[in-house]
Amino acid sequence: MYKNNLKNKIALCLAILALFVIFYAELFIINNIHHNCNGKNCPICAEIQIAESMIQQFGSAVPPVMLLIVFVCFFTETTSIANQVNLFSTPVEMKVRMDV
């Protein structure tokens, strides 16, 4: 039970970290889009390109992640229903003899 709780906390931290990365990359692009460019080897332009590629990579990862989340939610819901069915089966319903 402790490991499952730890995994949930780690997953939440990673999701929040990914959102912060996207947020700060967009803030960097917005703040530096109209900078004084030094020419071909401008470090700010290079950082803007890196931030744009990072946002595109996160954007291309969204559909598979959403599909995985839907699958996991469906799978956990169906297994919990199956486990609930097993909880309600009693020895009387299964016609088990207890006097043997």
Backbone as ProteinMPNN parsed JSONL, in Angstrom:
{"seq_chain_A": "MYKNNLKNKIALCLAILALFVIFYAELFIINNIHHNCNGKNCPICAEIQIAESMIQQFGSAVPPVMLLIVFVCFFTETTSIANQVNLFSTPVEMKVRMDV", "coords_chain_A": {"N_chain_A": [[0.824, -1.192, 0.0], [1.973, 1.222, 0.712], [3.904, 1.54, -1.305], [2.295, 1.877, -3.56], [1.072, 4.314, -2.969], [3.323, 5.926, -2.954], [4.084, 5.71, -5.637], [1.934, 7.004, -6.827], [2.314, 9.604, -5.862], [4.795, 10.219, -7.03], [4.102, 10.106, -9.743], [2.279, 12.217, -9.848], [3.971, 14.355, -9.202], [5.697, 14.287, -11.438], [3.875, 14.889, -13.479], [3.111, 17.49, -12.764], [5.61, 18.712, -12.977], [6.051, 18.45, -15.746], [4.015, 20.13, -16.699], [4.922, 22.591, -15.685], [7.319, 22.852, -17.123], [6.379, 23.155, -19.752], [4.882, 25.494, -19.382], [6.835, 27.407, -18.55], [8.524, 27.338, -20.766], [6.87, 28.419, -22.723], [6.491, 30.951, -21.585], [9.117, 31.924, -21.755], [9.433, 32.07, -24.526], [7.457, 33.966, -25.154], [8.399, 36.243, -23.757], [10.857, 36.737, -25.005], [10.531, 36.997, -27.729], [10.72, 39.293, -29.269], [13.452, 40.175, -29.288], [16.717, 41.743, -29.457], [18.283, 40.627, -32.079], [21.39, 38.994, -32.676], [22.291, 37.983, -35.004], [23.367, 35.213, -36.998], [24.338, 33.312, -35.09], [22.82, 33.624, -32.715], [22.232, 33.327, -29.287], [19.81, 33.525, -27.93], [17.874, 33.107, -29.883], [18.483, 30.436, -30.426], [17.779, 29.247, -27.983], [15.053, 29.785, -28.012], [14.265, 28.178, -30.163], [14.833, 25.668, -29.065], [12.994, 25.655, -26.941], [10.604, 25.755, -28.404], [10.736, 23.289, -29.769], [10.625, 21.572, -27.584], [8.036, 22.066, -26.613], [6.59, 21.134, -28.811], [7.271, 18.426, -28.712], [6.104, 17.627, -26.287], [3.501, 18.141, -26.998], [3.053, 16.278, -29.055], [3.054, 14.016, -27.586], [0.733, 13.957, -26.169], [-1.762, 12.714, -27.253], [-1.168, 9.787, -27.197], [-0.741, 9.485, -24.433], [-3.187, 10.28, -23.343], [-4.825, 8.26, -24.406], [-3.711, 6.079, -23.075], [-4.357, 6.756, -20.42], [-7.165, 6.612, -20.519], [-7.44, 3.882, -21.099], [-6.292, 2.733, -18.787], [-8.03, 3.706, -16.795], [-10.431, 2.476, -17.622], [-9.663, -0.218, -17.401], [-9.073, -0.468, -14.638], [-11.571, 0.076, -13.608], [-13.146, -2.046, -14.604], [-11.861, -4.239, -13.422], [-12.293, -3.697, -10.754], [-15.034, -3.995, -10.58], [-15.276, -6.72, -11.118], [-13.958, -7.724, -8.871], [-15.711, -6.889, -6.878], [-17.904, -8.472, -7.381], [-16.942, -10.944, -6.593], [-16.697, -10.47, -3.874], [-19.264, -10.574, -2.888], [-20.026, -13.191, -3.012], [-20.966, -15.793, -1.044], [-20.429, -18.534, 1.291], [-22.892, -19.834, 1.522], [-24.241, -19.15, -0.822], [-22.556, -20.418, -2.615], [-23.039, -22.971, -1.964], [-21.587, -24.561, -0.084], [-20.595, -27.196, 1.958], [-20.314, -27.126, 5.391], [-20.114, -28.881, 7.457], [-18.516, -31.069, 7.147]], "CA_chain_A": [[0.0, 0.0, 0.0], [2.867, 2.373, 0.758], [4.529, 1.693, -2.609], [1.291, 2.415, -4.476], [0.931, 5.718, -2.621], [4.543, 6.567, -3.413], [4.007, 5.789, -7.099], [0.972, 8.055, -7.159], [2.948, 10.897, -5.596], [5.818, 10.441, -8.048], [3.406, 10.409, -10.993], [1.735, 13.567, -9.729], [5.102, 15.295, -9.291], [6.151, 14.326, -12.824], [2.878, 15.602, -14.274], [3.241, 18.916, -12.433], [6.87, 19.147, -13.56], [5.851, 18.597, -17.19], [3.229, 21.342, -16.923], [5.79, 23.743, -15.445], [8.253, 22.959, -18.235], [5.636, 23.747, -20.875], [4.509, 26.86, -19.019], [8.0, 28.284, -18.572], [9.012, 27.429, -22.145], [6.032, 29.396, -23.407], [6.818, 32.276, -21.042], [10.398, 32.336, -22.319], [9.197, 32.45, -25.916], [6.691, 35.213, -25.168], [9.231, 37.358, -23.283], [12.043, 36.983, -25.82], [10.243, 36.902, -29.156], [11.134, 40.538, -29.922], [14.751, 40.567, -28.741], [17.681, 42.264, -30.431], [18.99, 39.454, -32.594], [22.785, 39.253, -33.022], [22.619, 37.382, -36.289], [23.242, 33.777, -37.225], [24.636, 32.531, -33.884], [22.161, 34.277, -31.58], [21.891, 32.323, -28.272], [18.396, 33.614, -27.555], [17.135, 32.403, -30.937], [18.718, 29.004, -30.224], [16.954, 28.828, -26.843], [13.654, 29.809, -28.452], [14.061, 26.967, -30.969], [14.795, 24.525, -28.139], [11.712, 25.711, -26.225], [9.549, 25.371, -29.346], [10.798, 21.845, -30.012], [10.164, 20.907, -26.366], [6.575, 22.169, -26.598], [6.083, 20.231, -29.841], [7.432, 17.054, -28.243], [5.046, 17.384, -25.304], [2.227, 18.14, -27.726], [2.887, 15.03, -29.789], [2.903, 12.932, -26.612], [-0.567, 14.045, -25.5], [-2.74, 11.679, -27.633], [-0.916, 8.46, -26.624], [-0.904, 9.514, -22.974], [-4.631, 10.303, -23.078], [-5.315, 6.916, -24.692], [-3.258, 5.232, -21.978], [-5.155, 7.093, -19.238], [-8.508, 6.042, -20.711], [-7.32, 2.432, -20.966], [-6.051, 2.397, -17.376], [-9.281, 3.954, -16.064], [-11.372, 1.414, -17.979], [-9.175, -1.486, -16.854], [-9.249, -0.495, -13.188], [-13.005, 0.025, -13.315], [-13.659, -3.392, -14.854], [-11.339, -5.18, -12.429], [-12.932, -3.45, -9.465], [-16.373, -4.596, -10.654], [-15.097, -8.165, -10.983], [-13.623, -8.006, -7.479], [-16.9, -6.686, -6.071], [-18.752, -9.64, -7.563], [-16.374, -11.996, -5.753], [-16.912, -10.15, -2.471], [-20.621, -10.884, -2.481], [-20.294, -14.625, -3.015], [-20.838, -16.347, 0.308], [-20.471, -20.003, 1.275], [-24.264, -20.283, 1.324], [-24.519, -19.025, -2.25], [-21.763, -21.409, -3.329], [-23.548, -24.262, -1.454], [-20.464, -25.273, 0.503], [-20.944, -27.886, 3.193], [-19.386, -26.772, 6.45], [-20.137, -29.897, 8.508], [-17.687, -32.211, 6.785]], "C_chain_A": [[0.867, 1.255, 0.0], [3.514, 2.623, -0.605], [3.564, 2.283, -3.618], [1.094, 3.903, -4.231], [2.151, 6.503, -3.091], [4.546, 6.728, -4.931], [3.04, 6.877, -7.536], [1.573, 9.44, -6.945], [4.02, 11.217, -6.63], [5.175, 10.801, -9.379], [2.828, 11.817, -10.972], [2.842, 14.612, -9.846], [5.618, 15.402, -10.726], [5.167, 15.068, -13.719], [2.958, 17.109, -14.022], [4.523, 19.48, -13.031], [6.737, 19.352, -15.07], [5.041, 19.848, -17.499], [4.068, 22.595, -16.698], [6.79, 23.94, -16.581], [7.572, 23.613, -19.432], [5.319, 25.207, -20.591], [5.709, 27.81, -19.119], [8.627, 28.381, -19.96], [8.184, 28.446, -22.925], [6.281, 30.805, -22.881], [8.134, 32.803, -21.616], [10.225, 32.802, -23.766], [8.473, 33.792, -25.982], [7.57, 36.405, -24.78], [10.37, 37.701, -24.238], [11.783, 36.955, -27.324], [10.712, 38.151, -29.908], [12.46, 41.036, -29.331], [15.628, 41.155, -29.861], [18.571, 41.115, -30.888], [20.398, 39.847, -33.04], [23.183, 38.642, -34.355], [22.466, 35.88, -36.277], [23.424, 32.952, -35.947], [24.033, 33.164, -32.631], [21.759, 33.221, -30.538], [20.417, 32.361, -27.87], [17.538, 32.918, -28.602], [17.291, 30.884, -30.801], [17.863, 28.481, -29.061], [15.463, 28.827, -27.206], [13.346, 28.576, -29.29], [13.991, 25.723, -30.087], [13.464, 24.489, -27.393], [10.564, 25.311, -27.146], [9.559, 23.869, -29.618], [10.329, 21.057, -28.795], [8.634, 20.928, -26.279], [5.966, 21.237, -27.632], [6.195, 18.779, -29.403], [6.381, 16.71, -27.196], [3.696, 17.314, -25.999], [1.991, 16.86, -28.492], [2.71, 13.844, -28.842], [1.517, 12.907, -25.972], [-1.549, 12.957, -25.954], [-2.424, 10.287, -27.111], [-1.11, 8.413, -25.11], [-2.391, 9.515, -22.618], [-5.248, 8.928, -23.338], [-4.923, 5.949, -23.575], [-4.065, 5.491, -20.708], [-6.555, 6.503, -19.337], [-8.461, 4.53, -20.539], [-7.145, 2.023, -19.507], [-7.314, 2.608, -16.556], [-10.297, 2.87, -16.348], [-10.958, 0.096, -17.345], [-9.381, -1.555, -15.351], [-10.725, -0.562, -12.813], [-13.555, -1.377, -13.534], [-13.118, -4.386, -13.843], [-11.967, -4.934, -11.066], [-14.343, -4.022, -9.445], [-16.26, -6.101, -10.488], [-14.769, -8.535, -9.542], [-14.826, -7.813, -6.571], [-17.848, -7.87, -6.204], [-18.245, -10.77, -6.677], [-16.578, -11.71, -4.273], [-18.294, -10.577, -1.992], [-20.943, -12.371, -2.543], [-19.989, -15.179, -1.627], [-20.833, -17.866, 0.222], [-21.881, -20.55, 1.058], [-24.632, -20.22, -0.162], [-23.759, -20.067, -3.066], [-22.144, -22.827, -2.911], [-22.413, -25.147, -0.966], [-20.932, -25.924, 1.797], [-19.892, -27.62, 4.243], [-19.297, -27.869, 7.52], [-19.238, -31.086, 8.209], [-16.359, -32.142, 7.485]], "O_chain_A": [[0.525, 2.244, -0.647], [3.661, 3.772, -1.022], [3.96, 3.102, -4.448], [0.962, 4.674, -5.182], [2.017, 7.627, -3.574], [4.964, 7.764, -5.448], [3.298, 7.591, -8.505], [1.365, 10.344, -7.754], [4.141, 12.363, -7.06], [5.648, 11.702, -10.072], [2.884, 12.528, -11.975], [2.671, 15.634, -10.511], [5.943, 16.499, -11.182], [5.579, 15.798, -14.62], [2.881, 17.905, -14.958], [4.529, 20.602, -13.538], [7.258, 20.328, -15.609], [5.344, 20.558, -18.459], [3.937, 23.565, -17.445], [7.078, 25.076, -16.961], [8.128, 24.521, -20.051], [5.472, 26.06, -21.466], [5.605, 28.887, -19.706], [9.208, 29.413, -20.296], [8.728, 29.238, -23.694], [6.282, 31.76, -23.659], [8.25, 33.988, -21.927], [10.803, 33.809, -24.174], [8.838, 34.657, -26.778], [7.491, 37.462, -25.407], [10.808, 38.851, -24.275], [12.728, 36.895, -28.11], [11.067, 38.057, -31.083], [12.564, 42.193, -28.923], [15.302, 41.062, -31.044], [19.485, 40.692, -30.181], [20.594, 40.876, -33.686], [24.33, 38.788, -34.778], [21.565, 35.334, -35.64], [22.706, 31.97, -35.756], [24.691, 33.223, -31.592], [21.013, 32.301, -30.871], [19.845, 31.332, -27.51], [16.585, 32.218, -28.261], [16.341, 30.137, -31.033], [17.289, 27.396, -29.152], [14.71, 27.964, -26.756], [12.276, 27.985, -29.145], [13.182, 24.828, -30.335], [12.872, 23.422, -27.227], [9.649, 24.606, -26.722], [8.5, 23.247, -29.688], [9.71, 20.003, -28.937], [8.014, 19.929, -25.915], [4.938, 20.612, -27.372], [5.305, 17.979, -29.692], [5.825, 15.612, -27.218], [2.843, 16.51, -25.624], [0.856, 16.392, -28.58], [2.262, 12.779, -29.265], [1.164, 11.936, -25.303], [-2.139, 12.31, -25.088], [-3.335, 9.628, -26.609], [-1.587, 7.414, -24.572], [-2.805, 8.823, -21.688], [-6.102, 8.48, -22.572], [-5.72, 5.098, -23.178], [-4.419, 4.551, -19.996], [-7.075, 5.958, -18.363], [-9.343, 3.952, -19.905], [-7.778, 1.074, -19.045], [-7.642, 1.779, -15.708], [-10.96, 2.387, -15.431], [-11.798, -0.629, -16.812], [-9.815, -2.584, -14.833], [-11.087, -1.184, -11.815], [-14.354, -1.853, -12.728], [-13.84, -5.297, -13.438], [-12.155, -5.877, -10.298], [-14.804, -4.487, -8.402], [-17.071, -6.704, -9.785], [-15.25, -9.552, -9.042], [-14.947, -8.521, -5.571], [-18.525, -8.232, -5.242], [-19.046, -11.483, -6.071], [-16.626, -12.651, -3.481], [-18.472, -10.906, -0.819], [-22.041, -12.772, -2.159], [-18.877, -15.037, -1.117], [-21.196, -18.428, -0.811], [-22.044, -21.619, 0.471], [-25.262, -21.136, -0.689], [-24.255, -20.545, -4.087], [-21.611, -23.79, -3.462], [-22.283, -26.305, -1.362], [-21.582, -25.288, 2.626], [-18.706, -27.861, 4.015], [-18.456, -27.771, 8.414], [-19.219, -32.038, 8.989], [-15.519, -33.023, 7.304]]}, "name": "protein", "num_of_chains": 1, "seq": "MYKNNLKNKIALCLAILALFVIFYAELFIINNIHHNCNGKNCPICAEIQIAESMIQQFGSAVPPVMLLIVFVCFFTETTSIANQVNLFSTPVEMKVRMDV"}
